[in-house]
């Protein structure tokens, strides 16, 4: 791979993705595997790399991703966010389109913590009068 790249970090829930875009045509790799092998669920691959489709740069560049933590959906959306940020670093004119499609906004929804005396974050034990 070439040494010149643009990097973006994306996060979602407990997932964190470091995305590098190389300016030459090449493969899409995630954690050392081809992206098609890593994102096996239907639609996840398209969602993760939708930034390339939105900007019309599909097949024109190599993308290398290192993603850790969380589940499949969190990782997919973390890659999407990181890729959008890397694309903006590469070309600032892409910002309005990516912003409009919601790829640059970090989804800050997280799992709510469990509270003492409750079974989960909000589920209380069954009330019994006697």
Backbone atoms as SQL, in Angstrom:
CREATE TABLE atoms (id INTEGER PRIMARY KEY, chain TEXT, resi INTEGER, resn TEXT, atom TEXT, x REAL, y REAL, z REAL);
INSERT INTO atoms VALUES
  (1, 'A', 1, 'UNK', 'N', 0.833, -1.200, 0.000),
  (2, 'A', 1, 'UNK', 'CA', 0.000, 0.000, 0.000),
  (3, 'A', 1, 'UNK', 'C', 0.875, 1.260, 0.000),
  (4, 'A', 2, 'UNK', 'N', 0.300, 2.315, -0.508),
  (5, 'A', 2, 'UNK', 'CA', 1.010, 3.590, -0.544),
  (6, 'A', 2, 'UNK', 'C', 1.146, 4.150, 0.874),
  (7, 'A', 3, 'UNK', 'N', 2.080, 5.046, 1.055),
  (8, 'A', 3, 'UNK', 'CA', 2.283, 5.620, 2.378),
  (9, 'A', 3, 'UNK', 'C', 1.344, 6.787, 2.635),
  (10, 'A', 4, 'UNK', 'N', 0.839, 7.439, 1.577),
  (11, 'A', 4, 'UNK', 'CA', -0.037, 8.595, 1.740),
  (12, 'A', 4, 'UNK', 'C', -1.464, 8.135, 1.987),
  (13, 'A', 5, 'UNK', 'N', -2.024, 8.539, 3.131),
  (14, 'A', 5, 'UNK', 'CA', -3.395, 8.159, 3.445),
  (15, 'A', 5, 'UNK', 'C', -4.057, 9.244, 4.284),
  (16, 'A', 6, 'UNK', 'N', -5.382, 9.166, 4.376),
  (17, 'A', 6, 'UNK', 'CA', -6.175, 10.055, 5.221),
  (18, 'A', 6, 'UNK', 'C', -6.889, 9.188, 6.238),
  (19, 'A', 7, 'UNK', 'N', -6.870, 9.625, 7.499),
  (20, 'A', 7, 'UNK', 'CA', -7.406, 8.797, 8.567),
  (21, 'A', 7, 'UNK', 'C', -8.579, 9.484, 9.254),
  (22, 'A', 8, 'UNK', 'N', -9.559, 8.673, 9.629),
  (23, 'A', 8, 'UNK', 'CA', -10.702, 9.168, 10.381),
  (24, 'A', 8, 'UNK', 'C', -11.083, 8.154, 11.439),
  (25, 'A', 9, 'UNK', 'N', -11.512, 8.633, 12.601),
  (26, 'A', 9, 'UNK', 'CA', -11.930, 7.746, 13.682),
  (27, 'A', 9, 'UNK', 'C', -13.435, 7.875, 13.862),
  (28, 'A', 10, 'UNK', 'N', -14.118, 6.728, 13.847),
  (29, 'A', 10, 'UNK', 'CA', -15.563, 6.716, 14.029),
  (30, 'A', 10, 'UNK', 'C', -15.920, 5.907, 15.257),
  (31, 'A', 11, 'UNK', 'N', -16.980, 6.316, 15.942),
  (32, 'A', 11, 'UNK', 'CA', -17.411, 5.593, 17.136),
  (33, 'A', 11, 'UNK', 'C', -18.927, 5.445, 17.140),
  (34, 'A', 12, 'UNK', 'N', -19.382, 4.345, 17.775),
  (35, 'A', 12, 'UNK', 'CA', -20.811, 4.104, 17.959),
  (36, 'A', 12, 'UNK', 'C', -20.953, 3.107, 19.087),
  (37, 'A', 13, 'UNK', 'N', -21.712, 3.444, 20.116),
  (38, 'A', 13, 'UNK', 'CA', -21.873, 2.608, 21.299),
  (39, 'A', 13, 'UNK', 'C', -20.499, 2.254, 21.855),
  (40, 'A', 14, 'UNK', 'N', -20.169, 0.968, 21.950),
  (41, 'A', 14, 'UNK', 'CA', -18.856, 0.569, 22.496),
  (42, 'A', 14, 'UNK', 'C', -17.827, 0.328, 21.395),
  (43, 'A', 15, 'UNK', 'N', -18.195, 0.554, 20.142),
  (44, 'A', 15, 'UNK', 'CA', -17.308, 0.279, 19.009),
  (45, 'A', 15, 'UNK', 'C', -16.490, 1.499, 18.630),
  (46, 'A', 16, 'UNK', 'N', -15.266, 1.228, 18.177),
  (47, 'A', 16, 'UNK', 'CA', -14.379, 2.288, 17.707),
  (48, 'A', 16, 'UNK', 'C', -13.679, 1.797, 16.442),
  (49, 'A', 17, 'UNK', 'N', -13.704, 2.621, 15.389),
  (50, 'A', 17, 'UNK', 'CA', -13.101, 2.231, 14.116),
  (51, 'A', 17, 'UNK', 'C', -12.097, 3.272, 13.654),
  (52, 'A', 18, 'UNK', 'N', -10.903, 2.807, 13.270),
  (53, 'A', 18, 'UNK', 'CA', -9.885, 3.679, 12.675),
  (54, 'A', 18, 'UNK', 'C', -9.846, 3.360, 11.184),
  (55, 'A', 19, 'UNK', 'N', -10.214, 4.336, 10.368),
  (56, 'A', 19, 'UNK', 'CA', -10.353, 4.126, 8.928),
  (57, 'A', 19, 'UNK', 'C', -9.267, 4.903, 8.191),
  (58, 'A', 20, 'UNK', 'N', -8.553, 4.212, 7.310),
  (59, 'A', 20, 'UNK', 'CA', -7.534, 4.854, 6.483),
  (60, 'A', 20, 'UNK', 'C', -7.921, 4.719, 5.020),
  (61, 'A', 21, 'UNK', 'N', -7.863, 5.864, 4.305),
  (62, 'A', 21, 'UNK', 'CA', -8.175, 5.901, 2.880),
  (63, 'A', 21, 'UNK', 'C', -6.876, 6.137, 2.123),
  (64, 'A', 22, 'UNK', 'N', -6.556, 5.227, 1.206),
  (65, 'A', 22, 'UNK', 'CA', -5.386, 5.377, 0.341),
  (66, 'A', 22, 'UNK', 'C', -5.870, 5.848, -1.025),
  (67, 'A', 23, 'UNK', 'N', -5.123, 6.766, -1.653),
  (68, 'A', 23, 'UNK', 'CA', -5.588, 7.417, -2.873),
  (69, 'A', 23, 'UNK', 'C', -5.528, 6.563, -4.134),
  (70, 'A', 24, 'UNK', 'N', -5.018, 5.350, -4.042),
  (71, 'A', 24, 'UNK', 'CA', -4.985, 4.484, -5.222),
  (72, 'A', 24, 'UNK', 'C', -6.084, 3.429, -5.115),
  (73, 'A', 25, 'UNK', 'N', -6.489, 2.873, -6.244),
  (74, 'A', 25, 'UNK', 'CA', -7.522, 1.833, -6.240),
  (75, 'A', 25, 'UNK', 'C', -6.978, 0.592, -5.538),
  (76, 'A', 26, 'UNK', 'N', -7.820, -0.039, -4.741),
  (77, 'A', 26, 'UNK', 'CA', -7.387, -1.213, -4.009),
  (78, 'A', 26, 'UNK', 'C', -8.537, -1.841, -3.254),
  (79, 'A', 27, 'UNK', 'N', -8.204, -2.815, -2.407),
  (80, 'A', 27, 'UNK', 'CA', -9.254, -3.553, -1.703),
  (81, 'A', 27, 'UNK', 'C', -9.801, -2.802, -0.484),
  (82, 'A', 28, 'UNK', 'N', -10.985, -3.226, -0.037),
  (83, 'A', 28, 'UNK', 'CA', -11.572, -2.749, 1.218),
  (84, 'A', 28, 'UNK', 'C', -11.270, -3.826, 2.252),
  (85, 'A', 29, 'UNK', 'N', -10.433, -3.500, 3.255),
  (86, 'A', 29, 'UNK', 'CA', -10.089, -4.502, 4.268),
  (87, 'A', 29, 'UNK', 'C', -10.537, -4.037, 5.640),
  (88, 'A', 30, 'UNK', 'N', -11.035, -4.985, 6.446),
  (89, 'A', 30, 'UNK', 'CA', -11.458, -4.721, 7.808),
  (90, 'A', 30, 'UNK', 'C', -10.759, -5.727, 8.711),
  (91, 'A', 31, 'UNK', 'N', -9.941, -5.242, 9.626),
  (92, 'A', 31, 'UNK', 'CA', -9.167, -6.095, 10.543),
  (93, 'A', 31, 'UNK', 'C', -8.382, -7.171, 9.788),
  (94, 'A', 32, 'UNK', 'N', -7.786, -6.795, 8.670),
  (95, 'A', 32, 'UNK', 'CA', -6.956, -7.713, 7.895),
  (96, 'A', 32, 'UNK', 'C', -7.710, -8.656, 6.977),
  (97, 'A', 33, 'UNK', 'N', -9.033, -8.653, 7.014),
  (98, 'A', 33, 'UNK', 'CA', -9.846, -9.516, 6.147),
  (99, 'A', 33, 'UNK', 'C', -10.485, -8.661, 5.061),
  (100, 'A', 34, 'UNK', 'N', -10.855, -9.280, 3.934),
  (101, 'A', 34, 'UNK', 'CA', -11.660, -8.534, 2.963),
  (102, 'A', 34, 'UNK', 'C', -12.987, -8.120, 3.614),
  (103, 'A', 35, 'UNK', 'N', -13.448, -6.924, 3.311),
  (104, 'A', 35, 'UNK', 'CA', -14.646, -6.381, 3.956),
  (105, 'A', 35, 'UNK', 'C', -15.862, -7.291, 3.755),
  (106, 'A', 36, 'UNK', 'N', -15.938, -7.961, 2.607),
  (107, 'A', 36, 'UNK', 'CA', -17.063, -8.848, 2.316),
  (108, 'A', 36, 'UNK', 'C', -17.109, -10.029, 3.292),
  (109, 'A', 37, 'UNK', 'N', -15.939, -10.489, 3.724),
  (110, 'A', 37, 'UNK', 'CA', -15.871, -11.599, 4.682),
  (111, 'A', 37, 'UNK', 'C', -16.181, -11.127, 6.098),
  (112, 'A', 38, 'UNK', 'N', -15.809, -9.888, 6.426),
  (113, 'A', 38, 'UNK', 'CA', -15.995, -9.382, 7.784),
  (114, 'A', 38, 'UNK', 'C', -17.455, -9.010, 8.050),
  (115, 'A', 39, 'UNK', 'N', -18.063, -8.277, 7.119),
  (116, 'A', 39, 'UNK', 'CA', -19.467, -7.883, 7.269),
  (117, 'A', 39, 'UNK', 'C', -20.329, -8.861, 6.469),
  (118, 'A', 40, 'UNK', 'N', -20.767, -9.945, 7.117),
  (119, 'A', 40, 'UNK', 'CA', -21.493, -10.997, 6.408),
  (120, 'A', 40, 'UNK', 'C', -23.003, -10.768, 6.397),
  (121, 'A', 41, 'UNK', 'N', -23.523, -9.977, 7.349),
  (122, 'A', 41, 'UNK', 'CA', -24.970, -9.732, 7.380),
  (123, 'A', 41, 'UNK', 'C', -25.402, -8.923, 6.165),
  (124, 'A', 42, 'UNK', 'N', -26.595, -9.206, 5.693),
  (125, 'A', 42, 'UNK', 'CA', -27.124, -8.537, 4.516),
  (126, 'A', 42, 'UNK', 'C', -27.259, -7.031, 4.768),
  (127, 'A', 43, 'UNK', 'N', -26.654, -6.217, 3.928),
  (128, 'A', 43, 'UNK', 'CA', -26.783, -4.767, 4.035),
  (129, 'A', 43, 'UNK', 'C', -25.710, -4.084, 4.860),
  (130, 'A', 44, 'UNK', 'N', -24.988, -4.827, 5.713),
  (131, 'A', 44, 'UNK', 'CA', -23.968, -4.210, 6.566),
  (132, 'A', 44, 'UNK', 'C', -22.807, -3.642, 5.755),
  (133, 'A', 45, 'UNK', 'N', -22.357, -4.383, 4.742),
  (134, 'A', 45, 'UNK', 'CA', -21.235, -3.930, 3.914),
  (135, 'A', 45, 'UNK', 'C', -21.604, -2.636, 3.194),
  (136, 'A', 46, 'UNK', 'N', -22.812, -2.601, 2.633),
  (137, 'A', 46, 'UNK', 'CA', -23.273, -1.403, 1.920),
  (138, 'A', 46, 'UNK', 'C', -23.382, -0.220, 2.867),
  (139, 'A', 47, 'UNK', 'N', -23.891, -0.467, 4.084),
  (140, 'A', 47, 'UNK', 'CA', -24.059, 0.613, 5.056),
  (141, 'A', 47, 'UNK', 'C', -22.702, 1.145, 5.522),
  (142, 'A', 48, 'UNK', 'N', -21.765, 0.242, 5.790),
  (143, 'A', 48, 'UNK', 'CA', -20.450, 0.640, 6.293),
  (144, 'A', 48, 'UNK', 'C', -19.694, 1.507, 5.280),
  (145, 'A', 49, 'UNK', 'N', -19.795, 1.170, 4.014),
  (146, 'A', 49, 'UNK', 'CA', -19.046, 1.890, 2.982),
  (147, 'A', 49, 'UNK', 'C', -19.948, 2.769, 2.119),
  (148, 'A', 50, 'UNK', 'N', -21.089, 3.197, 2.669),
  (149, 'A', 50, 'UNK', 'CA', -22.022, 4.041, 1.924),
  (150, 'A', 50, 'UNK', 'C', -21.447, 5.428, 1.641),
  (151, 'A', 51, 'UNK', 'N', -20.448, 5.850, 2.406),
  (152, 'A', 51, 'UNK', 'CA', -19.799, 7.143, 2.160),
  (153, 'A', 51, 'UNK', 'C', -19.120, 7.181, 0.802),
  (154, 'A', 52, 'UNK', 'N', -18.555, 6.052, 0.385),
  (155, 'A', 52, 'UNK', 'CA', -17.911, 5.987, -0.928),
  (156, 'A', 52, 'UNK', 'C', -18.955, 6.090, -2.034),
  (157, 'A', 53, 'UNK', 'N', -20.105, 5.439, -1.837),
  (158, 'A', 53, 'UNK', 'CA', -21.175, 5.502, -2.834),
  (159, 'A', 53, 'UNK', 'C', -21.747, 6.918, -2.918),
  (160, 'A', 54, 'UNK', 'N', -21.943, 7.545, -1.752),
  (161, 'A', 54, 'UNK', 'CA', -22.540, 8.884, -1.706),
  (162, 'A', 54, 'UNK', 'C', -21.661, 9.928, -2.396),
  (163, 'A', 55, 'UNK', 'N', -20.344, 9.730, -2.339),
  (164, 'A', 55, 'UNK', 'CA', -19.421, 10.704, -2.938),
  (165, 'A', 55, 'UNK', 'C', -18.981, 10.293, -4.336),
  (166, 'A', 56, 'UNK', 'N', -19.430, 9.120, -4.798),
  (167, 'A', 56, 'UNK', 'CA', -19.077, 8.661, -6.139),
  (168, 'A', 56, 'UNK', 'C', -17.638, 8.205, -6.268),
  (169, 'A', 57, 'UNK', 'N', -17.049, 7.723, -5.180),
  (170, 'A', 57, 'UNK', 'CA', -15.649, 7.296, -5.204),
  (171, 'A', 57, 'UNK', 'C', -15.492, 5.784, -5.012),
  (172, 'A', 58, 'UNK', 'N', -16.535, 5.053, -5.287),
  (173, 'A', 58, 'UNK', 'CA', -16.510, 3.605, -5.128),
  (174, 'A', 58, 'UNK', 'C', -15.537, 2.980, -6.128),
  (175, 'A', 59, 'UNK', 'N', -14.639, 2.129, -5.652),
  (176, 'A', 59, 'UNK', 'CA', -13.674, 1.460, -6.515),
  (177, 'A', 59, 'UNK', 'C', -12.474, 2.308, -6.898),
  (178, 'A', 60, 'UNK', 'N', -12.409, 3.549, -6.448),
  (179, 'A', 60, 'UNK', 'CA', -11.307, 4.438, -6.803),
  (180, 'A', 60, 'UNK', 'C', -10.202, 4.473, -5.757),
  (181, 'A', 61, 'UNK', 'N', -10.466, 3.933, -4.561),
  (182, 'A', 61, 'UNK', 'CA', -9.473, 4.013, -3.492),
  (183, 'A', 61, 'UNK', 'C', -9.479, 2.769, -2.630),
  (184, 'A', 62, 'UNK', 'N', -8.342, 2.541, -1.985),
  (185, 'A', 62, 'UNK', 'CA', -8.218, 1.426, -1.047),
  (186, 'A', 62, 'UNK', 'C', -8.589, 1.924, 0.340),
  (187, 'A', 63, 'UNK', 'N', -9.305, 1.103, 1.103),
  (188, 'A', 63, 'UNK', 'CA', -9.712, 1.477, 2.454),
  (189, 'A', 63, 'UNK', 'C', -9.276, 0.375, 3.409),
  (190, 'A', 64, 'UNK', 'N', -8.585, 0.793, 4.483),
  (191, 'A', 64, 'UNK', 'CA', -8.149, -0.138, 5.507),
  (192, 'A', 64, 'UNK', 'C', -8.792, 0.268, 6.828),
  (193, 'A', 65, 'UNK', 'N', -9.439, -0.685, 7.507),
  (194, 'A', 65, 'UNK', 'CA', -10.172, -0.382, 8.735),
  (195, 'A', 65, 'UNK', 'C', -9.690, -1.287, 9.863),
  (196, 'A', 66, 'UNK', 'N', -9.496, -0.703, 11.042),
  (197, 'A', 66, 'UNK', 'CA', -9.268, -1.482, 12.258),
  (198, 'A', 66, 'UNK', 'C', -10.404, -1.119, 13.203),
  (199, 'A', 67, 'UNK', 'N', -11.257, -2.098, 13.514),
  (200, 'A', 67, 'UNK', 'CA', -12.433, -1.830, 14.349),
  (201, 'A', 67, 'UNK', 'C', -12.419, -2.764, 15.553),
  (202, 'A', 68, 'UNK', 'N', -12.742, -2.210, 16.725),
  (203, 'A', 68, 'UNK', 'CA', -12.739, -3.002, 17.956),
  (204, 'A', 68, 'UNK', 'C', -13.979, -2.691, 18.776),
  (205, 'A', 69, 'UNK', 'N', -14.349, -3.642, 19.629),
  (206, 'A', 69, 'UNK', 'CA', -15.416, -3.426, 20.601),
  (207, 'A', 69, 'UNK', 'C', -16.803, -3.486, 20.015),
  (208, 'A', 70, 'UNK', 'N', -17.780, -3.687, 20.896),
  (209, 'A', 70, 'UNK', 'CA', -19.182, -3.633, 20.515),
  (210, 'A', 70, 'UNK', 'C', -19.639, -4.813, 19.688),
  (211, 'A', 71, 'UNK', 'N', -20.791, -4.669, 19.080),
  (212, 'A', 71, 'UNK', 'CA', -21.389, -5.716, 18.266),
  (213, 'A', 71, 'UNK', 'C', -21.346, -5.370, 16.795),
  (214, 'A', 72, 'UNK', 'N', -22.059, -6.140, 16.007),
  (215, 'A', 72, 'UNK', 'CA', -22.006, -5.998, 14.552),
  (216, 'A', 72, 'UNK', 'C', -22.545, -4.642, 14.098),
  (217, 'A', 73, 'UNK', 'N', -23.713, -4.254, 14.606),
  (218, 'A', 73, 'UNK', 'CA', -24.319, -2.989, 14.188),
  (219, 'A', 73, 'UNK', 'C', -23.468, -1.806, 14.617),
  (220, 'A', 74, 'UNK', 'N', -22.974, -1.820, 15.849),
  (221, 'A', 74, 'UNK', 'CA', -22.123, -0.740, 16.346),
  (222, 'A', 74, 'UNK', 'C', -20.866, -0.598, 15.515),
  (223, 'A', 75, 'UNK', 'N', -20.266, -1.723, 15.155),
  (224, 'A', 75, 'UNK', 'CA', -19.044, -1.688, 14.345),
  (225, 'A', 75, 'UNK', 'C', -19.334, -1.172, 12.943),
  (226, 'A', 76, 'UNK', 'N', -20.453, -1.593, 12.370),
  (227, 'A', 76, 'UNK', 'CA', -20.835, -1.127, 11.033),
  (228, 'A', 76, 'UNK', 'C', -20.978, 0.392, 11.014),
  (229, 'A', 77, 'UNK', 'N', -21.672, 0.927, 12.008),
  (230, 'A', 77, 'UNK', 'CA', -21.907, 2.371, 12.036),
  (231, 'A', 77, 'UNK', 'C', -20.657, 3.153, 12.439),
  (232, 'A', 78, 'UNK', 'N', -19.779, 2.538, 13.215),
  (233, 'A', 78, 'UNK', 'CA', -18.506, 3.184, 13.553),
  (234, 'A', 78, 'UNK', 'C', -17.638, 3.316, 12.306),
  (235, 'A', 79, 'UNK', 'N', -17.620, 2.282, 11.469),
  (236, 'A', 79, 'UNK', 'CA', -16.861, 2.322, 10.208),
  (237, 'A', 79, 'UNK', 'C', -17.435, 3.398, 9.296),
  (238, 'A', 80, 'UNK', 'N', -18.759, 3.468, 9.221),
  (239, 'A', 80, 'UNK', 'CA', -19.434, 4.476, 8.386),
  (240, 'A', 80, 'UNK', 'C', -19.040, 5.890, 8.806),
  (241, 'A', 81, 'UNK', 'N', -19.044, 6.145, 10.125),
  (242, 'A', 81, 'UNK', 'CA', -18.688, 7.455, 10.670),
  (243, 'A', 81, 'UNK', 'C', -17.210, 7.772, 10.414),
  (244, 'A', 82, 'UNK', 'N', -16.335, 6.802, 10.642),
  (245, 'A', 82, 'UNK', 'CA', -14.894, 7.001, 10.432),
  (246, 'A', 82, 'UNK', 'C', -14.562, 7.252, 8.971),
  (247, 'A', 83, 'UNK', 'N', -15.225, 6.523, 8.082),
  (248, 'A', 83, 'UNK', 'CA', -14.993, 6.697, 6.648),
  (249, 'A', 83, 'UNK', 'C', -15.409, 8.096, 6.201),
  (250, 'A', 84, 'UNK', 'N', -16.546, 8.559, 6.691),
  (251, 'A', 84, 'UNK', 'CA', -17.020, 9.903, 6.333),
  (252, 'A', 84, 'UNK', 'C', -16.037, 10.967, 6.815),
  (253, 'A', 85, 'UNK', 'N', -15.515, 10.804, 8.032),
  (254, 'A', 85, 'UNK', 'CA', -14.546, 11.772, 8.557),
  (255, 'A', 85, 'UNK', 'C', -13.249, 11.763, 7.754),
  (256, 'A', 86, 'UNK', 'N', -12.811, 10.583, 7.337),
  (257, 'A', 86, 'UNK', 'CA', -11.593, 10.481, 6.524),
  (258, 'A', 86, 'UNK', 'C', -11.803, 11.122, 5.147),
  (259, 'A', 87, 'UNK', 'N', -12.984, 10.932, 4.558),
  (260, 'A', 87, 'UNK', 'CA', -13.287, 11.536, 3.263),
  (261, 'A', 87, 'UNK', 'C', -13.271, 13.060, 3.349),
  (262, 'A', 88, 'UNK', 'N', -13.767, 13.606, 4.455),
  (263, 'A', 88, 'UNK', 'CA', -13.775, 15.061, 4.633),
  (264, 'A', 88, 'UNK', 'C', -12.344, 15.584, 4.803),
  (265, 'A', 89, 'UNK', 'N', -11.486, 14.821, 5.492),
  (266, 'A', 89, 'UNK', 'CA', -10.082, 15.230, 5.609),
  (267, 'A', 89, 'UNK', 'C', -9.410, 15.247, 4.242),
  (268, 'A', 90, 'UNK', 'N', -9.809, 14.296, 3.389),
  (269, 'A', 90, 'UNK', 'CA', -9.233, 14.202, 2.051),
  (270, 'A', 90, 'UNK', 'C', -9.725, 15.351, 1.174),
  (271, 'A', 91, 'UNK', 'N', -11.023, 15.638, 1.225),
  (272, 'A', 91, 'UNK', 'CA', -11.623, 16.661, 0.365),
  (273, 'A', 91, 'UNK', 'C', -12.738, 17.382, 1.133),
  (274, 'A', 92, 'UNK', 'N', -12.476, 18.597, 1.549),
  (275, 'A', 92, 'UNK', 'CA', -13.401, 19.380, 2.382),
  (276, 'A', 92, 'UNK', 'C', -14.724, 19.683, 1.663),
  (277, 'A', 93, 'UNK', 'N', -14.729, 19.656, 0.331),
  (278, 'A', 93, 'UNK', 'CA', -15.956, 19.970, -0.410),
  (279, 'A', 93, 'UNK', 'C', -17.023, 18.870, -0.266),
  (280, 'A', 94, 'UNK', 'N', -16.637, 17.705, 0.259),
  (281, 'A', 94, 'UNK', 'CA', -17.597, 16.607, 0.450),
  (282, 'A', 94, 'UNK', 'C', -18.430, 16.777, 1.714),
  (283, 'A', 95, 'UNK', 'N', -18.027, 17.710, 2.594),
  (284, 'A', 95, 'UNK', 'CA', -18.685, 17.857, 3.887),
  (285, 'A', 95, 'UNK', 'C', -20.205, 18.068, 3.810),
  (286, 'A', 96, 'UNK', 'N', -20.720, 19.002, 2.985),
  (287, 'A', 96, 'UNK', 'CA', -22.174, 19.237, 2.985),
  (288, 'A', 96, 'UNK', 'C', -22.999, 17.990, 2.639),
  (289, 'A', 97, 'UNK', 'N', -22.566, 17.228, 1.638),
  (290, 'A', 97, 'UNK', 'CA', -23.300, 16.032, 1.237),
  (291, 'A', 97, 'UNK', 'C', -23.293, 14.964, 2.317),
  (292, 'A', 98, 'UNK', 'N', -22.119, 14.756, 2.940),
  (293, 'A', 98, 'UNK', 'CA', -22.011, 13.754, 3.997),
  (294, 'A', 98, 'UNK', 'C', -22.767, 14.192, 5.249),
  (295, 'A', 99, 'UNK', 'N', -22.758, 15.489, 5.525),
  (296, 'A', 99, 'UNK', 'CA', -23.488, 16.015, 6.682),
  (297, 'A', 99, 'UNK', 'C', -24.986, 15.821, 6.484),
  (298, 'A', 100, 'UNK', 'N', -25.456, 16.105, 5.252),
  (299, 'A', 100, 'UNK', 'CA', -26.879, 15.981, 4.949),
  (300, 'A', 100, 'UNK', 'C', -27.363, 14.538, 5.086),
  (301, 'A', 101, 'UNK', 'N', -26.517, 13.590, 4.707),
  (302, 'A', 101, 'UNK', 'CA', -26.897, 12.176, 4.806),
  (303, 'A', 101, 'UNK', 'C', -26.671, 11.616, 6.212),
  (304, 'A', 102, 'UNK', 'N', -26.164, 12.432, 7.126),
  (305, 'A', 102, 'UNK', 'CA', -26.047, 12.049, 8.533),
  (306, 'A', 102, 'UNK', 'C', -24.850, 11.181, 8.867),
  (307, 'A', 103, 'UNK', 'N', -23.877, 11.104, 7.982),
  (308, 'A', 103, 'UNK', 'CA', -22.725, 10.232, 8.226),
  (309, 'A', 103, 'UNK', 'C', -21.663, 10.861, 9.118),
  (310, 'A', 104, 'UNK', 'N', -21.640, 12.184, 9.205),
  (311, 'A', 104, 'UNK', 'CA', -20.626, 12.850, 10.022),
  (312, 'A', 104, 'UNK', 'C', -21.036, 12.999, 11.483),
  (313, 'A', 105, 'UNK', 'N', -22.316, 12.824, 11.768),
  (314, 'A', 105, 'UNK', 'CA', -22.810, 12.991, 13.132),
  (315, 'A', 105, 'UNK', 'C', -22.566, 11.723, 13.930),
  (316, 'A', 106, 'UNK', 'N', -21.935, 11.859, 15.076),
  (317, 'A', 106, 'UNK', 'CA', -21.673, 10.723, 15.949),
  (318, 'A', 106, 'UNK', 'C', -22.951, 10.407, 16.712),
  (319, 'A', 107, 'UNK', 'N', -23.452, 9.186, 16.582),
  (320, 'A', 107, 'UNK', 'CA', -24.664, 8.767, 17.283),
  (321, 'A', 107, 'UNK', 'C', -24.292, 8.506, 18.732),
  (322, 'A', 108, 'UNK', 'N', -24.725, 9.379, 19.635),
  (323, 'A', 108, 'UNK', 'CA', -24.256, 9.305, 21.027),
  (324, 'A', 108, 'UNK', 'C', -25.142, 8.451, 21.927),
  (325, 'A', 109, 'UNK', 'N', -26.091, 7.713, 21.358),
  (326, 'A', 109, 'UNK', 'CA', -26.929, 6.852, 22.187),
  (327, 'A', 109, 'UNK', 'C', -26.108, 5.683, 22.719),
  (328, 'A', 110, 'UNK', 'N', -26.183, 5.464, 24.027),
  (329, 'A', 110, 'UNK', 'CA', -25.427, 4.395, 24.672),
  (330, 'A', 110, 'UNK', 'C', -26.381, 3.569, 25.524),
  (331, 'A', 111, 'UNK', 'N', -25.927, 2.399, 25.928),
  (332, 'A', 111, 'UNK', 'CA', -26.713, 1.560, 26.825),
  (333, 'A', 111, 'UNK', 'C', -26.771, 2.252, 28.186),
  (334, 'A', 112, 'UNK', 'N', -27.969, 2.328, 28.762),
  (335, 'A', 112, 'UNK', 'CA', -28.153, 2.978, 30.058),
  (336, 'A', 112, 'UNK', 'C', -27.652, 2.060, 31.164),
  (337, 'A', 113, 'UNK', 'N', -27.018, 2.628, 32.173),
  (338, 'A', 113, 'UNK', 'CA', -26.450, 1.811, 33.252),
  (339, 'A', 113, 'UNK', 'C', -27.538, 1.210, 34.126),
  (340, 'A', 114, 'UNK', 'N', -27.212, 0.071, 34.718),
  (341, 'A', 114, 'UNK', 'CA', -28.125, -0.597, 35.640),
  (342, 'A', 114, 'UNK', 'C', -28.140, 0.181, 36.949),
  (343, 'A', 115, 'UNK', 'N', -29.344, 0.362, 37.522),
  (344, 'A', 115, 'UNK', 'CA', -29.478, 1.103, 38.776),
  (345, 'A', 115, 'UNK', 'C', -29.600, 0.113, 39.942),
  (346, 'A', 116, 'UNK', 'N', -29.097, 0.506, 41.117),
  (347, 'A', 116, 'UNK', 'CA', -29.208, -0.387, 42.274),
  (348, 'A', 116, 'UNK', 'C', -30.677, -0.585, 42.668),
  (349, 'A', 117, 'UNK', 'N', -31.012, -1.799, 43.063),
  (350, 'A', 117, 'UNK', 'CA', -32.381, -2.116, 43.463),
  (351, 'A', 117, 'UNK', 'C', -33.290, -2.489, 42.311),
  (352, 'A', 118, 'UNK', 'N', -32.802, -2.314, 41.072),
  (353, 'A', 118, 'UNK', 'CA', -33.588, -2.674, 39.892),
  (354, 'A', 118, 'UNK', 'C', -32.939, -3.861, 39.192),
  (355, 'A', 119, 'UNK', 'N', -33.729, -4.531, 38.347),
  (356, 'A', 119, 'UNK', 'CA', -33.196, -5.684, 37.623),
  (357, 'A', 119, 'UNK', 'C', -32.343, -5.255, 36.435),
  (358, 'A', 120, 'UNK', 'N', -32.806, -4.201, 35.752),
  (359, 'A', 120, 'UNK', 'CA', -32.049, -3.621, 34.635),
  (360, 'A', 120, 'UNK', 'C', -32.030, -2.116, 34.861),
  (361, 'A', 121, 'UNK', 'N', -31.814, -1.344, 33.793),
  (362, 'A', 121, 'UNK', 'CA', -31.740, 0.103, 33.946),
  (363, 'A', 121, 'UNK', 'C', -33.024, 0.687, 34.542),
  (364, 'A', 122, 'UNK', 'N', -34.177, 0.173, 34.094),
  (365, 'A', 122, 'UNK', 'CA', -35.454, 0.713, 34.569),
  (366, 'A', 122, 'UNK', 'C', -36.432, -0.329, 35.073),
  (367, 'A', 123, 'UNK', 'N', -36.214, -1.604, 34.785),
  (368, 'A', 123, 'UNK', 'CA', -37.149, -2.656, 35.174),
  (369, 'A', 123, 'UNK', 'C', -37.054, -2.916, 36.676),
  (370, 'A', 124, 'UNK', 'N', -38.152, -2.692, 37.353),
  (371, 'A', 124, 'UNK', 'CA', -38.202, -2.899, 38.801),
  (372, 'A', 124, 'UNK', 'C', -38.653, -4.321, 39.102),
  (373, 'A', 125, 'UNK', 'N', -38.268, -4.840, 40.273),
  (374, 'A', 125, 'UNK', 'CA', -38.775, -6.173, 40.672),
  (375, 'A', 125, 'UNK', 'C', -40.295, -6.120, 40.828),
  (376, 'A', 126, 'UNK', 'N', -40.949, -7.241, 40.629),
  (377, 'A', 126, 'UNK', 'CA', -42.401, -7.305, 40.727),
  (378, 'A', 126, 'UNK', 'C', -42.852, -6.891, 42.121),
  (379, 'A', 127, 'UNK', 'N', -43.855, -5.992, 42.181),
  (380, 'A', 127, 'UNK', 'CA', -44.392, -5.533, 43.463),
  (381, 'A', 127, 'UNK', 'C', -45.376, -6.563, 44.011),
  (382, 'A', 128, 'UNK', 'N', -45.179, -6.973, 45.247),
  (383, 'A', 128, 'UNK', 'CA', -46.154, -7.861, 45.892),
  (384, 'A', 128, 'UNK', 'C', -46.653, -7.199, 47.167),
  (385, 'A', 129, 'UNK', 'N', -47.955, -7.145, 47.314),
  (386, 'A', 129, 'UNK', 'CA', -48.519, -6.489, 48.491),
  (387, 'A', 129, 'UNK', 'C', -48.367, -7.366, 49.728),
  (388, 'A', 130, 'UNK', 'N', -48.558, -8.669, 49.594),
  (389, 'A', 130, 'UNK', 'CA', -48.420, -9.590, 50.737),
  (390, 'A', 130, 'UNK', 'C', -47.432, -10.693, 50.449);
